[in-house]
């Protein structure tokens, strides 16, 4: 039985006369403790798809279910990590996480909450900076703080909406490894949105391309048959990694070319409008001496 499922989902925006269909006939089934990556181009509707899974967006038609029950809005059972770290700038790392813990676990004592917060701060290797505020942290540290806050909710499903896309390569690799280590330890269900083929093959059990929009839909999946844990240092020598990377990259390039071929290339004639000719105003001559008046001779000394 599917743990998380989208069935015949369509999403559109705007009035019927000028409606934009963003997602069309989306069918997705995610097993419990599975790591699934959705890969697609910018503007295809990946974030809209993630909003559906988080309960932030209701489908125009179709159904979204979790554990066989219709999804009714957002909840702490689904932890969403955004592209932006979304930390409150006036709060420390500890207090940003505490805000989430206070909301979801009000029954815990003060000491129990503190222990829980420090546990996740240590998990993301920020135990040296619990009192730092966001402006005192690097981009990678902010994203780790955001990850700790999301994990502190103890969500059943971890939703990652391209959270590493703005990071440099080294920081991105480090946080990828941290997410994988956490997943290996806790075995949560993970759905990740990405536009990085290498990242998807390294981290996921299945990779599902999202076609170009509008009316984007999910294409046939690619199953990642690579043993875990995966060592990024030997991936480029792994035949399965190279095969998947090549096939997925080619598939996405074909999607892009196909999309270009479907775009309308109608030339819209422009109206024959010319600007009117206006005579330039005559410049007023400047007076050599601002104290003298025109028409009157200067007084003799």
C-alpha positions in Angstrom: 0.0 0.0 0.0 1.3 3.5 -0.9 2.3 5.7 2.0 1.9 8.9 0.1 -0.1 9.0 -3.1 -1.3 11.5 -5.7 -3.9 10.2 -8.1 -5.1 11.8 -11.3 -4.1 15.2 -9.9 -4.5 18.4 -12.0 -3.6 21.9 -10.9 -4.5 25.1 -12.7 -4.7 28.8 -11.9 -6.9 31.7 -13.2 -10.4 32.1 -14.5 -11.8 29.7 -17.1 -11.4 32.2 -19.9 -7.6 32.5 -19.3 -6.7 29.5 -17.2 -3.2 28.2 -16.9 -2.9 24.5 -16.4 0.3 23.9 -14.4 0.2 20.2 -13.7 -1.8 17.5 -15.6 -2.7 13.9 -14.7 -0.1 13.6 -11.9 0.1 10.0 -10.5 2.7 9.4 -7.8 3.0 6.6 -5.3 5.7 6.7 -2.6 6.4 3.8 -0.2 7.1 4.3 3.4 10.8 5.0 4.1 11.5 5.4 0.4 13.7 8.2 -1.0 12.2 9.6 -4.2 13.7 12.4 -6.3 11.6 14.5 -8.7 13.8 16.1 -11.3 12.7 18.9 -13.7 13.5 22.2 -15.3 12.8 25.6 -13.7 9.2 26.7 -14.3 7.9 23.1 -14.9 5.8 23.1 -11.7 8.1 21.3 -9.2 7.3 23.7 -6.3 3.6 23.4 -7.0 4.0 19.6 -6.8 5.8 20.0 -3.5 3.1 22.3 -2.2 0.5 19.6 -3.0 2.5 17.0 -1.0 2.9 19.4 1.9 -0.8 20.3 1.9 -0.2 23.9 1.1 -2.0 23.6 -2.2 -5.2 21.8 -3.0 -5.5 20.1 -6.4 -8.0 21.4 -8.9 -9.0 17.8 -9.3 -7.8 14.4 -8.2 -6.7 13.3 -4.8 -3.7 13.5 -2.4 -3.6 10.9 0.3 -1.3 9.9 3.2 -1.7 6.5 4.8 -4.8 6.1 2.7 -6.5 9.2 4.2 -7.2 12.4 2.3 -4.7 15.2 3.1 -6.3 18.0 4.9 -3.9 21.0 4.8 -0.3 21.2 6.2 0.8 19.4 9.3 3.8 18.5 11.4 3.8 14.9 10.0 5.3 16.5 6.8 8.4 18.6 7.3 9.1 20.9 4.4 12.5 22.4 3.8 12.4 25.3 1.3 14.9 26.7 -1.1 15.3 29.6 1.2 16.4 28.8 4.7 13.4 30.8 6.1 14.9 31.5 9.5 13.6 34.4 11.6 16.5 36.9 11.6 16.0 38.2 15.1 16.2 34.7 16.7 19.2 32.5 17.3 19.6 29.0 15.9 18.4 27.5 19.2 15.4 29.8 19.3 14.4 29.3 15.7 14.2 25.6 16.4 12.5 26.1 19.7 9.7 28.0 18.0 8.9 24.8 16.0 9.3 22.5 19.0 7.1 24.7 21.2 4.3 24.6 18.6 4.4 20.9 17.9 5.4 19.5 21.4 3.7 21.8 23.9 3.5 18.9 26.4 7.2 18.6 26.8 9.0 20.2 29.8 11.5 23.0 29.3 14.4 20.6 29.8 13.0 18.0 27.5 12.6 20.7 24.8 16.1 21.9 25.3 17.5 18.3 25.0 15.5 17.8 21.8 16.7 21.0 20.3 20.3 20.4 21.1 20.0 16.8 19.7 19.1 18.1 16.3 21.6 21.0 16.4 24.3 18.4 17.1 23.0 16.2 14.3 23.6 18.9 11.7 27.0 19.9 13.3 26.0 23.3 14.6 26.6 22.6 18.2 29.3 25.3 18.1 26.8 27.9 17.1 23.4 27.5 18.9 23.4 31.2 20.0 24.3 32.6 16.6 21.7 34.5 14.6 21.2 34.0 10.9 23.3 37.0 9.8 26.2 35.5 11.7 26.1 32.2 9.8 27.2 31.2 6.3 24.7 30.1 3.7 25.4 26.4 4.4 25.1 26.9 8.1 21.7 28.5 7.7 20.5 25.6 5.6 21.7 23.2 8.3 19.8 25.2 10.9 16.7 25.0 8.7 17.2 21.2 8.3 17.5 20.9 12.1 14.3 22.9 12.6 12.5 20.6 10.1 13.8 17.4 11.7 12.8 18.6 15.2 9.2 18.2 14.2 9.8 14.4 13.9 8.0 14.4 10.6 7.0 11.1 9.0 7.8 12.6 5.6 10.7 14.9 4.8 10.0 17.2 1.8 13.0 18.9 0.3 12.2 21.6 -2.2 15.6 22.3 -3.9 17.1 23.3 -0.5 20.7 23.1 -1.7 20.4 24.8 -5.1 22.0 28.1 -4.0 25.0 26.6 -2.2 28.5 26.2 -3.5 29.6 22.8 -4.6 31.6 21.8 -1.5 28.9 23.0 1.0 26.2 21.3 -1.1 28.1 18.0 -1.0 28.5 18.3 2.8 24.8 18.8 3.4 23.9 16.0 0.9 26.0 13.6 3.0 24.4 14.9 6.2 20.9 14.3 4.8 21.9 10.8 3.6 23.3 10.0 7.0 20.2 11.1 8.7 18.0 9.2 6.3 20.1 6.0 6.8 19.8 6.4 10.6 16.1 7.4 10.9 14.7 5.9 7.7 12.1 8.6 7.1 10.2 8.9 3.9 11.8 11.5 1.7 10.6 13.3 -1.5 13.2 15.6 -2.9 12.8 18.2 -5.7 16.0 18.8 -7.7 17.4 19.9 -11.0 20.7 18.2 -10.5 21.1 14.7 -12.0 24.2 13.8 -10.0 22.4 14.8 -6.8 19.4 12.7 -7.7 21.4 9.6 -8.6 23.5 9.9 -5.4 20.6 10.2 -3.0 17.5 8.6 -4.3 15.9 5.1 -4.7 13.8 6.3 -7.7 14.1 9.3 -9.9 11.0 10.6 -11.7 11.3 13.3 -14.3 8.7 16.1 -14.5 8.0 17.1 -18.1 8.0 20.7 -19.3 5.1 22.9 -18.5 2.5 24.0 -19.0 0.4 20.9 -18.3 3.5 19.2 -16.9 3.2 15.5 -15.9 5.4 12.8 -14.4 7.3 10.7 -17.0 8.5 7.1 -16.6 10.7 6.6 -13.5 14.4 5.6 -13.3 15.1 3.1 -10.6 18.5 3.5 -8.9 19.9 0.0 -8.4 23.0 1.0 -6.5 24.1 -0.3 -3.1 24.0 1.9 0.0 25.8 3.6 1.5 27.0 5.4 -1.6 30.5 6.8 -1.7 30.6 10.0 -3.8 34.4 9.6 -4.3 33.9 6.4 -6.3 30.7 7.2 -8.1 32.4 8.3 -11.4 33.9 4.8 -11.6 30.5 3.1 -10.9 29.0 1.8 -14.2 25.4 2.1 -12.9 25.9 5.7 -11.9 27.4 6.6 -15.3 24.6 4.7 -17.1 21.8 6.5 -15.1 23.5 9.9 -15.4 23.8 9.5 -19.1 20.2 8.2 -19.7 18.5 10.8 -17.4 20.6 13.7 -18.8 19.7 12.6 -22.4 16.0 12.2 -21.5 15.9 15.7 -20.0 17.7 17.2 -23.0 15.2 15.5 -25.3 12.3 17.0 -23.2 13.8 20.4 -23.6 14.2 20.1 -27.4 10.7 18.7 -27.7 9.3 21.6 -25.7 11.1 24.1 -28.0 9.6 22.4 -31.0 6.1 22.8 -29.6 6.4 26.5 -28.8 4.5 28.8 -31.1 6.8 31.0 -33.1 4.1 33.3 -34.5 5.5 36.7 -35.5 3.2 39.4 -34.2 3.1 42.4 -36.6 3.8 45.7 -34.9 1.7 48.7 -35.6 3.2 51.3 -38.0 3.6 54.1 -35.4 6.1 56.9 -35.8 6.9 59.5 -33.2 5.8 63.1 -33.9 8.5 65.7 -34.7 8.6 68.4 -32.1 10.7 71.6 -32.6 13.3 71.9 -29.9 12.7 74.9 -27.6 15.1 77.8 -28.2 17.6 78.0 -25.5 17.5 81.2 -23.4 20.9 83.0 -23.5 22.6 83.1 -20.2 23.5 86.5 -18.7 27.2 87.1 -18.3 26.6 89.0 -15.1 23.6 87.9 -13.0 23.5 91.3 -11.3 23.2 93.3 -14.5 19.8 93.9 -16.1 19.3 93.6 -19.9 19.1 96.9 -21.7 20.8 98.9 -19.0 24.5 99.9 -19.1 26.6 99.1 -16.1 27.2 102.1 -13.8 30.6 103.7 -14.0 32.9 103.1 -11.1 
